[in-house]
């Protein structure tokens, strides 16, 4: 065969491969529903659809830390006002996460599709908020944080139920358009004022996770690439000892915010892995170092007290939701030092990560 003809054929093959890769839909961060997980009896049964919470459009919330404390001391009165102002959003998020869990648990019990009534209810909730243009109104600084966190919850809920048969196509279309607009608003937030701490610390990690998950909903490659780059920036911040300088600066809450950073970074790494990006390898295994120092701090807070000179405050009692990131990490790597924590705190639920991560990732037995 003439060399010129061979070159043309080779180029055509490469173009064909490139197009095929580009057309492959982005995949969600969780495992397929037929992956082995713990028994689904730990998931609450679906008791029927309830009324859609009233859409929240404007997010004009005040923060809850006492002024002048560097976001380290909570003002109880301010926290009470914040919880009251966000209760409808919290109810929306909890409801979606619970429906996602119930749908997946039913699918796993049946070995096929889940109860379409659950999926229909979740879609109705999402479509109701899409119709009301929820989360797209005026925002304060704290409101911007809430908008970013909630985006991930809504996106995960939709990804978990969207494959159900019989869902109204017009509602799916409206939800996907709304989530896309919402994601672009969060993206804009976190690509402006980049000198601010919240554009570089754990808030940026959560923004990358939420936008990346929303990018899967709309198969938006540009937003997805931005999320992947957000992880890489985080990996560059992780020191040789595994600590994050911007979170160490939180003094008494340094350990808390290292843990909180992991809640976003591990699922973000999983999102990358499911789509051909080995984020775990970034920064010469930076995430593994972060996990190591955080586990050491959980076992002995003096690890962080020596670095900060402050007694550590975990902001309440440690719960499964704080450690839910362990499920995807253990499912992939079988890291032995995670087993005691997983055994103690299962099932691990975190609404901001979509619900029950033990159900989404948990191996049937901790026998690795």
N, C-alpha and C positions, 0 to 999 in steps of 0.2 A: 504494500500500500504506500503511495507517495507520502513523503513526510508532511507535505502541506495539508493533505487530506486527513492524516492522522492527527495533526495539531488541531484542526477544526473540530474533529470528533471529540478529542480530549477536552477542548474548551467547552463544547456543548454539554459534555457529561458533567463538568464542574459547575456550569450554570444550572443544570438540572438539579444537581445535588443541593446547590445553594438555595434555589427556589423552593425545593421540597422542605429544607430546613426552616426557611422563612415562613412557610405555610403551616408548619406544625403548631397547633394551638399551645399557648402557654398553659402550664399545668399548675394546679393548686399545691400548696405546701404539704397537705396531709396525705397519708397513705390511702390507696384504694380501699373501698369498704370491705373487700374480701380478704384483706390482710388479717393475720391472727391478732386478736386483741383479748383483753380480759372479758369475762362473762358480762353481758349487757344488762344483767339484773340490777346493776348499780345505777342505771339511768331511769329517771322518773318517767312513768307512762304518760302519754299524751292524753289529756282529759277534755279535749275539744277546743275549738278556736274561740278566743275571746276577742273583744272589741280592740281595734287598732288604737294604740295610744295617740293622743292628739299630737300632730307633728310639731316639733320645736324648730323654729326658723332662725330666730336671732339668739346668739350665744353671748350675752353680755354679762358674764359671770365675773365676780371678783375672786382673787386668789385667797388662799387660806393660811398662808404663812404670815407670821407677825412681821410688820415693817422693820427694816434695819437688822434683821437676823440672818441675812444671806440665805433665805429659804431653808432654815434649819429648825425653826421653832414654830409649831402650829398654834394659831390663835383659835381656841375652842369656839368662840362665838362666830368667827369668820367661817370656820369649818361647818358649823351648823347651818349657816346661811347658804353655803355652797352646796351642801347635800340636799337642802330643800329645793334649791334652784335647779338641780340636775336630776331630781328624782324621776321625772318622766323619761328622760334619756336613759337612765339606768334601767328603768322598767322595760323599755324598748330593747335594750341590749340583752338583758337577762332572758327576756321572752324569746328572742331570736336564737340565742345560744342553746336554750333548753329545747326548742323545736329542732334545731340542727342535731342535737344529741339524740332526741327521740327518733328522728327520721333515720339516722345512721344505725342506731341500735335495732330498729325494726328491720332495716335492710339486712343486717348481719344475721339476725335470728332467722330470717326467711331465706337467706342465701341469694338474694336478688334485690329488687327494688323495694324501697321503703313505702310506708303508708302514704298514698298520694294526698290524703286529707291533711297530713302534717305539712307536706311541702306546699300545698295550696294555701294554708293558713300563713306560713312564713312569707310566701310571695305576696299575699294580700297585705301583710304588715309593711313589707318593703315598698310595695306599690303605693300604699296609702301615704307613706312619707315622701316618696318620689313625687306624687301628685301635689302634695303640699309644699314641695321645694324645701323640705326640712334640711337643716344644717348649712344652708346657703345664704343666710341673711347676714346681718351685722355681727361682728365678733369683737370681743375684747381679747386681751392677751391670754387670759385663762380660757376664754371661749375657744380660742384657736387651738389650745392644747386639747380640749375636749373634742373638737371637730376632728382632729387628727386621730385620737384614740378610737373614736366611734366608727370611723371609716373602716378600720380593720375588722371590727366586729360585724358590721353590716356586710362587708365583702365576703367574709368567711361564711356567714349564714347563707348567703346566696349561692356560693360555690358548692356548699354541701347539699343543697336541695335542687339545684337547677336541672339535674338530669332526670328528675321525676317525670313520668309520662303524664300528658294531659294538662300541663301548666299552660295558662293563657299566654299566647305569644305576644300580645300587645302589652301585657303587664311585664313580661320578661324584658321586652324592648325598653320600656319606660324605666325600669329599675337599672338596667345596664347603662342607659344614657345618664341617669341621675348619679350613679356611682362614678361614672367617668367625669362628670362635671365637678363632683365633690373631690375626687382625687386631684384634679387640676387645681382646685382652690388650695388644697393642702400643699401641693407641689409649689405653687406660687409663694405661699407662706414661707416655705423652707428654702427658697432660692433667693429671698430678699433679706436684707439685714443680716448677712452671713457672718458679721463680726460678733453678733450676740451669742451668749453662751448657749441659749436654747436651740441655736442652729448648728451646734457642734457637739452637744452632749447627748444624754439619753433621749431627749426629745427628738433629736435628729434620727436616732436609730428607730424609734417608734414611727416616725414619719416615713422612713424608708420601707419599713415593714407594711404599714397600712397602704401606702401608694403602690408598693409592689404587689400586694394581694389584690388591690383594686385593678391593677393593670391586667391581671389574669382574667378578671371578669370581662373586660373589654378587649382582651388580646392586644393591649397597647404596648408595643415594643419600646417606644421612646420612654414612657413612664417606667417600664420595667427596667430598662438600662439605667435610669436615674437611681432606682432603688438599689440595684446591684452596686453602683458606684458609692452609694451611701454606706453600704456595708464595708467596702474597701477603705473608705475614709476612717470608719470606726476601727478597723483592724490596725491601721497605721497609728492610731492613738494608744493602743495597748502596749504598755512597756515590756521590757524584758522580764520584769517580775510579775507580769500579768495585770498590773493595776492600770486604771484609767485616771489620768491626772485631773481631768475636769470633775470626776466623781470623788476623788480624794479631797478635792477642795470643799466638798460639802461637810467636812469635819465630822460631827457626831453621826451623820447619816451617810457616811462614805460606804460602809458595808451594804446598807440598804440600797443605795443607788448602783452599786456594782451588781447586786442581785437583780435589780430592776432592769439594768442594761441587758443582762443575760436573757431576761424574759422576751426581749425584742430580738436580740442578735441570733439566738439559736434558731427560732422559727424562720428568721430571714435567711440564715444559711441553708436551712432545709428548702426554702423556696428556691434558692439558687440551685441546689443540687438536683431538684426535680426538673430543672430546666437547663441542665448542662453547664452550670457554673460551680466549680469546686471552691466555694467561699471558705470552707473549713481550712483550706491550705493557705489562705491569704495571710500575709504577715508572718510566714514561717510558723503556722499553727497558732496564731495569736489568740483565737477563741479558746483553745485548749488551755493556754496560760491563764486567761481570764477566769475560766472555770476552776482551775487549780487554786488560785489565790482566794477566790470567793468561797470555795468549799473549806479551805483552811480557816477563813474568817468565821464561817458558820460554826466550825468546831471550836474555835478559840478566837473570840473577837479581838484579843490583844494583837493579832496580826495587823489589824487596821488601827487599833489604838496607838500602837507604836509609831505608825506612819503619820497619823493626824494629831496625836497628842490629845485626843478626845475620846471619852467613853462612848461606845457605839449604841445607837438607838435604831432598832429594826422597825420602828413604827408599828407597834402592836405585836401580837403573837404570830410566830411563823406559821404559815398555812400552806396547803397543797398548791394553791394558786400561785404562790411565790416561787414554787419549785417546778411548775408544770413544764418548763423548758427541758427538764431532765428526761421526760418521756421520749421526745424525738431524738435527743442525743443518745440515750441508751439504746433505743431501737436501732440506730445506725452503727454505733461503736461498741455497745456492750461494756461500757466503762464500769469496772467493778466497784469503785468507791461511790458510785451513785446508788447502788442497790439498797443500802440501809435507809437512805432518804426516801426512795421510791416505795419501799415496803411499808414504811411508816405513814406516808402521806397519801397513798392512793385511796380513791381515785382523785387525780389532780385536775381541778377545774379552774379555768381562767377565762372569764367572759371576754376580755379584750383579745384573747387568742382564739376565740371562736367557741369556747365551751369546754368539754371534757377531753383533755389531751390524752388521758389514759385510754379512752375509747378510740381516739384518732390514731394513736401511735403505739400504745402499750403492748409489749409482747405478752403472750398468754401466761408465760411463767418467767420468773427471773432466774433462768437456769444457765445463763451464758458465763 
